[in-house]
Amino acid sequence: MENTTSPLLLSLSCFLALFAVITKPSFAVAAQDVADTDDEPLRWFTNYYVLQHIWGPTGGGLSLGIHNNNSCPLYVTKEISEIERGLPVRFSPVFSKLPFVTPSADLTIQTTAITICIESLVWKLVKESSGLWFVGTNVVKSPGIDGITSTFKIEKSDEPWGYNLVFCPRLDVPNLCKGLGTHK
């Protein structure tokens, strides 16, 4: 059976993403808020699909998949088909008390789906024996190493539309922030 997904890799190439909302509450988006594809502000703890900002043969939304023939933990993957939205995710604030997601806010990302793995689906950075870093799951929310490796940000893209997902550990070392990309 052919693998239909590729793991999400921490790299310098940016994964440009827009967010399609599942539920559509009507709020005016402020210039400082992250907006979904309907130009509505992203709300914390709400389900969204993460999609590429350019629709086409480069693939669909983000999902979960297995890696190296192991069933668990799962890895964040990108659907091969552009018609596949992937699985919904939920953004949770690390510190923010604002109702909407703002660019550069520290956040955690959790896939909100039922899977075969009995584990947390909160994303974290995982280093493989190959030396490559992947985005995987199974984070126990704690202030320790999992708290450092599970902190992400949504940054405004240099393009006129869209956003970048960025891994950015909760440390005062700005050069540790890296955009997420794909690896085949």
Phi, psi and omega in degrees: 000132183282136177288128183258009180225161175231139184297149176278128187242143172285118181209176179281341177286139185267139172266105182280131186223146166246166184237122177261126185275142175280309176258149187238072173291147184262111178223147176281132181275129176273157182301331183273356181267153171281134183250150175272188184290345175264011182062031174259147179292142176288133178256144174298149174063025178244144181281134177222158170257139178259119184236157173290148180283341176253113182280137178157199189289003179276359174124175184254214184280179181275145184216195175237148178206172178270161182217139179057038177062015175263140180279327180219147359286166180271158177243149176285130183230170177244131177297142179288320183276133180291347179271354178268122181283343184087207180248148179290150176235162178230133178263132178237138181285146172274316181233331191299139174252001179286153181284341184243156177285130177247151178303142177073005176288135175294131182211161170248156181236131179231129173286134183249078180215161174270130182231175177284346182269133177265080184202168176295143176254021174287134182287148172207163177276133183233128177265124179275164178298338178288348183095349178281148177257133178236161172267119180237192180237189177084051177263131169264120183295113181207160180282357183282213185299325178296325177295327179285317185275003180242019180259127181232172175220159170248119181249145175294135179287158173288342176288164180290350179216160175093172184221163175247139169271130186231133170277129183212097184297151181284065177226155179275054179229089187302328184287357175279348179284128181224143176289153177268142178219187181248154179228134179251000000 
